[in-house]
Amino acid sequence: MAGAGRGFLPHGRDSDAHAARQPVLIGQGPAVNGAKGVILIDGAETDAAEIATMERVWVVFEGADAAAVEAARGQWRWLAAEGAAMEYWSDESGRWQKKTERPAT
């Protein structure tokens, strides 16, 4: 199977006919595939109901963009208010390092 080698991850768009069967779903709405993790990129948003069903939420942003950093800080505060366990990782030194963590409440 072409592409099924090392590093290939099956995926689809949330608008595809069989979106609910995809292990990785790319889209702009709520997860329709029973996902237990969601990646919020460039200020993408979700809601408390979706967060409550997730095991992990990633917030990905451009650290050199002041507006993106401020938006990510807002997401951090919101997720903290929802009681999520949180970790902040940075690659500013060229290697990923955990900068801080906060237990679930």
Contacts in CASP RR format, 6 or more apart in sequence:
PFRMAT RR
TARGET T0000
AUTHOR 0000-0000-0000
METHOD contacts of the structure
MODEL  1
MAGAGRGFLPHGRDSDAHAARQPVLIGQGPAVNGAKGVILIDGAETDAAE
IATMERVWVVFEGADAAAVEAARGQWRWLAAEGAAMEYWSDESGRWQKKT
ERPAT
9 23 0 8 1.000
9 24 0 8 1.000
10 22 0 8 1.000
10 23 0 8 1.000
10 24 0 8 1.000
11 22 0 8 1.000
11 23 0 8 1.000
11 24 0 8 1.000
11 25 0 8 1.000
11 26 0 8 1.000
12 19 0 8 1.000
12 22 0 8 1.000
12 24 0 8 1.000
12 25 0 8 1.000
12 26 0 8 1.000
13 19 0 8 1.000
13 25 0 8 1.000
13 26 0 8 1.000
13 27 0 8 1.000
14 25 0 8 1.000
14 26 0 8 1.000
14 27 0 8 1.000
14 28 0 8 1.000
14 29 0 8 1.000
14 32 0 8 1.000
15 27 0 8 1.000
16 22 0 8 1.000
19 25 0 8 1.000
19 32 0 8 1.000
19 33 0 8 1.000
20 32 0 8 1.000
20 33 0 8 1.000
20 34 0 8 1.000
21 33 0 8 1.000
22 33 0 8 1.000
23 33 0 8 1.000
25 31 0 8 1.000
25 32 0 8 1.000
25 33 0 8 1.000
25 35 0 8 1.000
28 44 0 8 1.000
30 46 0 8 1.000
30 47 0 8 1.000
30 50 0 8 1.000
31 37 0 8 1.000
31 38 0 8 1.000
31 50 0 8 1.000
31 53 0 8 1.000
34 53 0 8 1.000
35 54 0 8 1.000
36 53 0 8 1.000
36 54 0 8 1.000
36 55 0 8 1.000
36 56 0 8 1.000
37 54 0 8 1.000
37 55 0 8 1.000
37 56 0 8 1.000
37 57 0 8 1.000
37 58 0 8 1.000
38 46 0 8 1.000
38 50 0 8 1.000
38 54 0 8 1.000
38 56 0 8 1.000
38 57 0 8 1.000
38 58 0 8 1.000
39 57 0 8 1.000
39 58 0 8 1.000
39 60 0 8 1.000
40 46 0 8 1.000
40 57 0 8 1.000
40 58 0 8 1.000
40 59 0 8 1.000
40 60 0 8 1.000
40 75 0 8 1.000
41 60 0 8 1.000
41 61 0 8 1.000
42 60 0 8 1.000
42 61 0 8 1.000
42 62 0 8 1.000
42 68 0 8 1.000
43 59 0 8 1.000
43 61 0 8 1.000
43 68 0 8 1.000
43 71 0 8 1.000
43 72 0 8 1.000
43 75 0 8 1.000
45 75 0 8 1.000
46 57 0 8 1.000
48 82 0 8 1.000
51 57 0 8 1.000
51 79 0 8 1.000
51 82 0 8 1.000
51 84 0 8 1.000
52 82 0 8 1.000
57 79 0 8 1.000
57 84 0 8 1.000
59 72 0 8 1.000
59 75 0 8 1.000
59 76 0 8 1.000
59 79 0 8 1.000
61 68 0 8 1.000
61 69 0 8 1.000
61 71 0 8 1.000
61 72 0 8 1.000
62 68 0 8 1.000
62 69 0 8 1.000
63 69 0 8 1.000
76 86 0 8 1.000
76 88 0 8 1.000
79 86 0 8 1.000
80 86 0 8 1.000
80 102 0 8 1.000
80 105 0 8 1.000
83 104 0 8 1.000
83 105 0 8 1.000
84 104 0 8 1.000
85 101 0 8 1.000
85 102 0 8 1.000
85 103 0 8 1.000
85 104 0 8 1.000
86 101 0 8 1.000
86 102 0 8 1.000
87 98 0 8 1.000
87 100 0 8 1.000
87 101 0 8 1.000
87 102 0 8 1.000
88 98 0 8 1.000
88 99 0 8 1.000
88 100 0 8 1.000
88 101 0 8 1.000
89 96 0 8 1.000
89 97 0 8 1.000
89 98 0 8 1.000
89 99 0 8 1.000
90 96 0 8 1.000
90 97 0 8 1.000
90 99 0 8 1.000
91 97 0 8 1.000
END
